[in-house]
Amino acid sequence: PVTVEMKVNYMAPGKPGVILSEASVRKAGKRMTVVEAEVVQDDGGEVVALATGTYTIVG
């Protein structure tokens, strides 16, 4: 896959400790796929970042 676009919104500074990330495919087409991810601090679930990526298959 090739990255077409990637955007990250930083919502809060990360603190020392465990940081968790969960990603999901929002739309999977024949050539393009859109993925969203959320990054949270493990000690209370504060959102650290939100990301969106668009990817395509070349060839």
Backbone as XML, in Angstrom:
<?xml version="1.0"?>
<chain id="A" units="angstrom">
  <residue number="1" name="PRO">
    <atom name="N" x="0.823" y="-1.200" z="0.000"/>
    <atom name="CA" x="0.000" y="0.000" z="0.000"/>
    <atom name="C" x="0.866" y="1.263" z="0.000"/>
  </residue>
  <residue number="2" name="VAL">
    <atom name="N" x="0.349" y="2.297" z="-0.608"/>
    <atom name="CA" x="1.014" y="3.593" z="-0.679"/>
    <atom name="C" x="0.138" y="4.611" z="0.049"/>
  </residue>
  <residue number="3" name="THR">
    <atom name="N" x="0.759" y="5.466" z="0.859"/>
    <atom name="CA" x="0.023" y="6.496" z="1.587"/>
    <atom name="C" x="-0.369" y="7.618" z="0.632"/>
  </residue>
  <residue number="4" name="VAL">
    <atom name="N" x="-1.668" y="7.895" z="0.550"/>
    <atom name="CA" x="-2.190" y="8.997" z="-0.246"/>
    <atom name="C" x="-2.264" y="10.249" z="0.626"/>
  </residue>
  <residue number="5" name="GLU">
    <atom name="N" x="-2.743" y="10.074" z="1.855"/>
    <atom name="CA" x="-2.897" y="11.192" z="2.784"/>
    <atom name="C" x="-2.834" y="10.658" z="4.210"/>
  </residue>
  <residue number="6" name="MET">
    <atom name="N" x="-2.236" y="11.446" z="5.104"/>
    <atom name="CA" x="-2.248" y="11.100" z="6.519"/>
    <atom name="C" x="-2.369" y="12.385" z="7.324"/>
  </residue>
  <residue number="7" name="LYS">
    <atom name="N" x="-3.274" y="12.357" z="8.303"/>
    <atom name="CA" x="-3.509" y="13.525" z="9.148"/>
    <atom name="C" x="-3.526" y="13.067" z="10.597"/>
  </residue>
  <residue number="8" name="VAL">
    <atom name="N" x="-2.825" y="13.801" z="11.460"/>
    <atom name="CA" x="-2.814" y="13.507" z="12.890"/>
    <atom name="C" x="-3.184" y="14.777" z="13.644"/>
  </residue>
  <residue number="9" name="ASN">
    <atom name="N" x="-4.186" y="14.681" z="14.500"/>
    <atom name="CA" x="-4.557" y="15.780" z="15.396"/>
    <atom name="C" x="-4.066" y="15.417" z="16.791"/>
  </residue>
  <residue number="10" name="TYR">
    <atom name="N" x="-3.136" y="16.201" z="17.310"/>
    <atom name="CA" x="-2.629" y="15.982" z="18.660"/>
    <atom name="C" x="-3.553" y="16.705" z="19.633"/>
  </residue>
  <residue number="11" name="MET">
    <atom name="N" x="-4.180" y="15.945" z="20.518"/>
    <atom name="CA" x="-5.200" y="16.484" z="21.409"/>
    <atom name="C" x="-4.646" y="16.860" z="22.787"/>
  </residue>
  <residue number="12" name="ALA">
    <atom name="N" x="-3.622" y="16.142" z="23.242"/>
    <atom name="CA" x="-3.027" y="16.375" z="24.562"/>
    <atom name="C" x="-1.631" y="15.778" z="24.564"/>
  </residue>
  <residue number="13" name="PRO">
    <atom name="N" x="-0.752" y="16.278" z="25.427"/>
    <atom name="CA" x="0.582" y="15.678" z="25.493"/>
    <atom name="C" x="0.520" y="14.291" z="26.121"/>
  </residue>
  <residue number="14" name="GLY">
    <atom name="N" x="1.306" y="13.375" z="25.585"/>
    <atom name="CA" x="1.415" y="12.049" z="26.181"/>
    <atom name="C" x="2.258" y="12.123" z="27.440"/>
  </residue>
  <residue number="15" name="LYS">
    <atom name="N" x="1.890" y="11.309" z="28.439"/>
    <atom name="CA" x="2.636" y="11.273" z="29.695"/>
    <atom name="C" x="3.399" y="9.955" z="29.770"/>
  </residue>
  <residue number="16" name="PRO">
    <atom name="N" x="4.432" y="9.882" z="30.597"/>
    <atom name="CA" x="5.119" y="8.599" z="30.769"/>
    <atom name="C" x="4.129" y="7.527" z="31.217"/>
  </residue>
  <residue number="17" name="GLY">
    <atom name="N" x="4.312" y="6.337" z="30.716"/>
    <atom name="CA" x="3.413" y="5.236" z="31.047"/>
    <atom name="C" x="2.899" y="4.578" z="29.787"/>
  </residue>
  <residue number="18" name="VAL">
    <atom name="N" x="1.863" y="3.803" z="29.954"/>
    <atom name="CA" x="1.299" y="3.035" z="28.842"/>
    <atom name="C" x="0.387" y="3.925" z="28.001"/>
  </residue>
  <residue number="19" name="ILE">
    <atom name="N" x="0.584" y="3.867" z="26.687"/>
    <atom name="CA" x="-0.279" y="4.556" z="25.728"/>
    <atom name="C" x="-0.845" y="3.488" z="24.803"/>
  </residue>
  <residue number="20" name="LEU">
    <atom name="N" x="-2.151" y="3.511" z="24.597"/>
    <atom name="CA" x="-2.834" y="2.510" z="23.777"/>
    <atom name="C" x="-3.330" y="3.129" z="22.481"/>
  </residue>
  <residue number="21" name="SER">
    <atom name="N" x="-3.379" y="2.309" z="21.433"/>
    <atom name="CA" x="-3.887" y="2.762" z="20.144"/>
    <atom name="C" x="-4.862" y="1.731" z="19.603"/>
  </residue>
  <residue number="22" name="GLU">
    <atom name="N" x="-5.952" y="2.220" z="19.043"/>
    <atom name="CA" x="-6.921" y="1.338" z="18.395"/>
    <atom name="C" x="-7.241" y="1.923" z="17.026"/>
  </residue>
  <residue number="23" name="ALA">
    <atom name="N" x="-7.141" y="1.093" z="16.007"/>
    <atom name="CA" x="-7.398" y="1.535" z="14.634"/>
    <atom name="C" x="-8.530" y="0.720" z="14.035"/>
  </residue>
  <residue number="24" name="SER">
    <atom name="N" x="-9.248" y="1.340" z="13.100"/>
    <atom name="CA" x="-10.307" y="0.626" z="12.393"/>
    <atom name="C" x="-10.363" y="1.105" z="10.951"/>
  </residue>
  <residue number="25" name="VAL">
    <atom name="N" x="-10.737" y="0.197" z="10.085"/>
    <atom name="CA" x="-10.927" y="0.523" z="8.670"/>
    <atom name="C" x="-12.311" y="1.138" z="8.535"/>
  </residue>
  <residue number="26" name="ARG">
    <atom name="N" x="-12.361" y="2.372" z="8.070"/>
    <atom name="CA" x="-13.641" y="3.067" z="7.910"/>
    <atom name="C" x="-14.276" y="2.777" z="6.559"/>
  </residue>
  <residue number="27" name="LYS">
    <atom name="N" x="-13.442" y="2.593" z="5.534"/>
    <atom name="CA" x="-13.948" y="2.289" z="4.192"/>
    <atom name="C" x="-12.858" y="1.552" z="3.439"/>
  </residue>
  <residue number="28" name="ALA">
    <atom name="N" x="-13.206" y="0.414" z="2.891"/>
    <atom name="CA" x="-12.269" y="-0.358" z="2.074"/>
    <atom name="C" x="-12.875" y="-0.523" z="0.690"/>
  </residue>
  <residue number="29" name="GLY">
    <atom name="N" x="-12.272" y="0.142" z="-0.288"/>
    <atom name="CA" x="-12.736" y="0.034" z="-1.664"/>
    <atom name="C" x="-11.824" y="-0.869" z="-2.462"/>
  </residue>
  <residue number="30" name="LYS">
    <atom name="N" x="-12.022" y="-0.896" z="-3.767"/>
    <atom name="CA" x="-11.190" y="-1.731" z="-4.639"/>
    <atom name="C" x="-9.752" y="-1.244" z="-4.672"/>
  </residue>
  <residue number="31" name="ARG">
    <atom name="N" x="-9.548" y="0.081" z="-4.633"/>
    <atom name="CA" x="-8.186" y="0.621" z="-4.738"/>
    <atom name="C" x="-7.776" y="1.481" z="-3.545"/>
  </residue>
  <residue number="32" name="MET">
    <atom name="N" x="-8.742" y="2.021" z="-2.826"/>
    <atom name="CA" x="-8.428" y="2.912" z="-1.702"/>
    <atom name="C" x="-9.027" y="2.384" z="-0.404"/>
  </residue>
  <residue number="33" name="THR">
    <atom name="N" x="-8.312" y="2.652" z="0.694"/>
    <atom name="CA" x="-8.780" y="2.288" z="2.028"/>
    <atom name="C" x="-8.556" y="3.474" z="2.958"/>
  </residue>
  <residue number="34" name="VAL">
    <atom name="N" x="-9.551" y="3.759" z="3.801"/>
    <atom name="CA" x="-9.449" y="4.828" z="4.785"/>
    <atom name="C" x="-9.437" y="4.194" z="6.175"/>
  </residue>
  <residue number="35" name="VAL">
    <atom name="N" x="-8.444" y="4.586" z="6.975"/>
    <atom name="CA" x="-8.265" y="4.031" z="8.313"/>
    <atom name="C" x="-8.257" y="5.171" z="9.324"/>
  </residue>
  <residue number="36" name="GLU">
    <atom name="N" x="-8.910" y="4.961" z="10.474"/>
    <atom name="CA" x="-8.873" y="5.927" z="11.573"/>
    <atom name="C" x="-8.246" y="5.262" z="12.789"/>
  </residue>
  <residue number="37" name="ALA">
    <atom name="N" x="-7.530" y="6.048" z="13.583"/>
    <atom name="CA" x="-6.924" y="5.528" z="14.806"/>
    <atom name="C" x="-7.086" y="6.543" z="15.929"/>
  </residue>
  <residue number="38" name="GLU">
    <atom name="N" x="-7.205" y="6.015" z="17.141"/>
    <atom name="CA" x="-7.284" y="6.844" z="18.341"/>
    <atom name="C" x="-6.190" y="6.380" z="19.294"/>
  </residue>
  <residue number="39" name="VAL">
    <atom name="N" x="-5.442" y="7.323" z="19.829"/>
    <atom name="CA" x="-4.369" y="7.021" z="20.778"/>
    <atom name="C" x="-4.786" y="7.591" z="22.129"/>
  </residue>
  <residue number="40" name="VAL">
    <atom name="N" x="-4.796" y="6.743" z="23.164"/>
    <atom name="CA" x="-5.242" y="7.173" z="24.491"/>
    <atom name="C" x="-4.205" y="6.838" z="25.554"/>
  </residue>
  <residue number="41" name="GLN">
    <atom name="N" x="-4.194" y="7.650" z="26.596"/>
    <atom name="CA" x="-3.374" y="7.389" z="27.770"/>
    <atom name="C" x="-4.088" y="6.308" z="28.568"/>
  </residue>
  <residue number="42" name="ASP">
    <atom name="N" x="-3.367" y="5.272" z="29.014"/>
    <atom name="CA" x="-3.989" y="4.130" z="29.686"/>
    <atom name="C" x="-4.517" y="4.479" z="31.075"/>
  </residue>
  <residue number="43" name="ASP">
    <atom name="N" x="-4.003" y="5.504" z="31.708"/>
    <atom name="CA" x="-4.405" y="5.821" z="33.087"/>
    <atom name="C" x="-5.582" y="6.800" z="33.134"/>
  </residue>
  <residue number="44" name="GLY">
    <atom name="N" x="-6.665" y="6.459" z="32.493"/>
    <atom name="CA" x="-7.837" y="7.321" z="32.531"/>
    <atom name="C" x="-8.482" y="7.539" z="31.181"/>
  </residue>
  <residue number="45" name="GLY">
    <atom name="N" x="-7.829" y="7.108" z="30.122"/>
    <atom name="CA" x="-8.435" y="7.161" z="28.810"/>
    <atom name="C" x="-8.414" y="8.509" z="28.118"/>
  </residue>
  <residue number="46" name="GLU">
    <atom name="N" x="-7.555" y="9.442" z="28.566"/>
    <atom name="CA" x="-7.473" y="10.739" z="27.890"/>
    <atom name="C" x="-6.969" y="10.540" z="26.462"/>
  </residue>
  <residue number="47" name="VAL">
    <atom name="N" x="-7.672" y="11.136" z="25.505"/>
    <atom name="CA" x="-7.276" y="11.017" z="24.102"/>
    <atom name="C" x="-6.041" y="11.880" z="23.860"/>
  </residue>
  <residue number="48" name="VAL">
    <atom name="N" x="-4.978" y="11.245" z="23.373"/>
    <atom name="CA" x="-3.724" y="11.926" z="23.091"/>
    <atom name="C" x="-3.678" y="12.379" z="21.633"/>
  </residue>
  <residue number="49" name="ALA">
    <atom name="N" x="-4.186" y="11.535" z="20.715"/>
    <atom name="CA" x="-4.146" y="11.873" z="19.289"/>
    <atom name="C" x="-5.237" y="11.129" z="18.531"/>
  </residue>
  <residue number="50" name="LEU">
    <atom name="N" x="-5.667" y="11.743" z="17.438"/>
    <atom name="CA" x="-6.592" y="11.129" z="16.487"/>
    <atom name="C" x="-5.921" y="11.168" z="15.122"/>
  </residue>
  <residue number="51" name="ALA">
    <atom name="N" x="-5.990" y="10.070" z="14.386"/>
    <atom name="CA" x="-5.320" y="10.010" z="13.085"/>
    <atom name="C" x="-6.255" y="9.438" z="12.032"/>
  </residue>
  <residue number="52" name="THR">
    <atom name="N" x="-6.091" y="9.920" z="10.803"/>
    <atom name="CA" x="-6.802" y="9.390" z="9.644"/>
    <atom name="C" x="-5.783" y="9.182" z="8.533"/>
  </residue>
  <residue number="53" name="GLY">
    <atom name="N" x="-5.844" y="8.031" z="7.895"/>
    <atom name="CA" x="-4.943" y="7.747" z="6.785"/>
    <atom name="C" x="-5.705" y="7.185" z="5.605"/>
  </residue>
  <residue number="54" name="THR">
    <atom name="N" x="-5.303" y="7.574" z="4.407"/>
    <atom name="CA" x="-5.871" y="7.043" z="3.174"/>
    <atom name="C" x="-4.749" y="6.352" z="2.419"/>
  </residue>
  <residue number="55" name="TYR">
    <atom name="N" x="-4.999" y="5.133" z="1.997"/>
    <atom name="CA" x="-3.980" y="4.306" z="1.350"/>
    <atom name="C" x="-4.533" y="3.729" z="0.059"/>
  </residue>
  <residue number="56" name="THR">
    <atom name="N" x="-3.635" y="3.485" z="-0.905"/>
    <atom name="CA" x="-4.040" y="2.906" z="-2.179"/>
    <atom name="C" x="-3.073" y="1.801" z="-2.580"/>
  </residue>
  <residue number="57" name="ILE">
    <atom name="N" x="-3.532" y="0.955" z="-3.465"/>
    <atom name="CA" x="-2.708" y="-0.103" z="-4.034"/>
    <atom name="C" x="-2.210" y="0.383" z="-5.390"/>
  </residue>
  <residue number="58" name="VAL">
    <atom name="N" x="-0.913" y="0.270" z="-5.629"/>
    <atom name="CA" x="-0.315" y="0.684" z="-6.894"/>
    <atom name="C" x="0.098" y="-0.566" z="-7.651"/>
  </residue>
  <residue number="59" name="GLY">
    <atom name="N" x="-0.190" y="-0.572" z="-8.951"/>
    <atom name="CA" x="0.255" y="-1.694" z="-9.778"/>
    <atom name="C" x="-0.802" y="-2.594" z="-10.058"/>
  </residue>
</chain>
